[in-house]
Amino acid sequence: MTHSAAPRAYLVGLSTFQAQPLLGEYEQGSLCLNACGLIVADEWVRSAANRKGIAIDAWRITPNQLQSIVFLHMPITLTSGLAGGLTESLGSQKPWLLSSFIASFKAAAAKRINLRLNQVGQLVWQRSYSEHLISDAARLSQLRHQLQAVEP
């Protein structure tokens, strides 16, 4: 039996390959995205809009990183336990929905960046990404504030 769960919020971080400042630079204390940074911003919004079960919240791009709060709307599978009661199965590993979303985003953004730079096949992103489950509303609020702050 499958039911909808409350969305789960994750803080996600992606880094450019070898932390290269590929996405822009700071000028007089504010970030100026270059063409690659604008591609990343566009593809981040586009990828989330096209993926069922994914909603992006606050996010920011730095010269070598994308950080975002991502909400997953994942179904909960209820299974019968040994005593006949219902137990929910969520799993503690990286959610497949999030991993799949990040992989498709990274591939699409890398393809567009490499076409823009006329360097097909170059690595754009670090191999993995970081993700942390946001445990409560206070932490979510704190992270939203941090992502919206300007940090040169």
N, C-alpha and C positions, 0 to 999 in steps of 0.2 A: 504494500500500500504506500502511495507517495503523497506527501502533503507539502505545501509551500512553507518554507521557513522564513523567519525574519532575515533580511539581507545581512550578510557578513561583510564587514569592512576590513580591507587590507591596505597597509602602506607598502607600496611597490617602488623599487628603485632599479633603474637600468643605467648602466654606464657604457660610454663609448669604448671602443677597442683601445686598450692600453691608455685609457683616460685621456685620449686626445681631445683638445678643445675644438671639436668639430662643429659645434652647434651655434657658436656666437662668441661674443666677448663683452666684457664690461667696459663701458665708456662713461666716465664721470659718475660712477656709482650705480648706473643702471645697465641692465643686460640688453644688448642689441643682438637679436637673433639674426644669423646670416641665412642664406638660402637653405642650407641643410637644417638649421633649427626650425625654420618655417615649415619645411617638409615634415619634420618630426611632430610639430604641433598639429598640423593638418591631419596627418595620418593617425595620431593618437585619438583625435575626436572622431574621425571617420571610422576607424577600426571598432571603437566602442559602440558607435551608432549601428554598426552592421552586425553586432554580436549579441544574440539573445542571452539574457541572464547577466550581462555586464553593464554597469553604470559607473562612469567616472565622476569624481567629485573634484575637490581642489587638486591642482597639479602645478608643477613648475619645471621649467627647463633651465639648466645652467650650461655653461660651455661644454661640459663633458658628462651630463647626467640628465635623466628624466625621473622625477619623483611624482607619485600620484597616490591619491586615495581611490581605491577601486571597490565598488560594492558588487558582491556576487549574490545573485538571486538563485540559490540552489535548492532543488527539492530535497526533502528529507525522506528517506526510505524507512518506513516502519516495518519491523519484522517481528514475528511472534517469538517470544523468549521461551526458555525451558518451562517456566511456570505458567505459560499461557498469556503473560502480559506482553505489552508492546514495548519494544526498545527502539531507539532511533540510531541510525547509522550515519555518522558524518565523516569519520576518518580524521586523522591528525596530520596526514602528509599534505604536501602542496596540492591544493585542489586542481583537478584536471581542467576545469573550466578556465581558471586563471592561467595555468601553464599554456594551454592551447591559445588563449587570447594573446598572451605575450609573444609566443612564438610567431603567430601570424602577423602581429604588428611589426615585430623586428624584421621579418622577411620583407614585408611590403615597404617599410621605411628604408631599409638598406637598398633595396632595388631602386627606389626612386632617387636616393642620394647618389648611388653609384652612376645612375644614368645622368644625373645633373652634373656630376664631376667627371664624366666620361672615363670612368675607371671600373668597368664591370667586374664583379667578383671580389672586390676588396672587402675586408672585414670592417664593419661599422660598429658592431656591438660586442661587448664582452660576452662570453659564452653563457653565463647564467644571469640570474637577477635575484634581488632580495625581496622577500615578502614577509610581512609581520601582521598577524591577526590583531586588529585593534579591539581591545577587550571591553571598553566602556565608552560612554558618551563624553566623559570629561577628557579622556585621551584623544578621542576623535576631534573634539573642539580645539585642543592644544595643537594637534597636528595640522588642522586646517589653518590655524593662525600662523604656524611656522612656514607652511608652504606659500602663504600669501605675503610673507615678509620679504623684503629685498635684502639679499645677502651678496655683496660683491666679494 
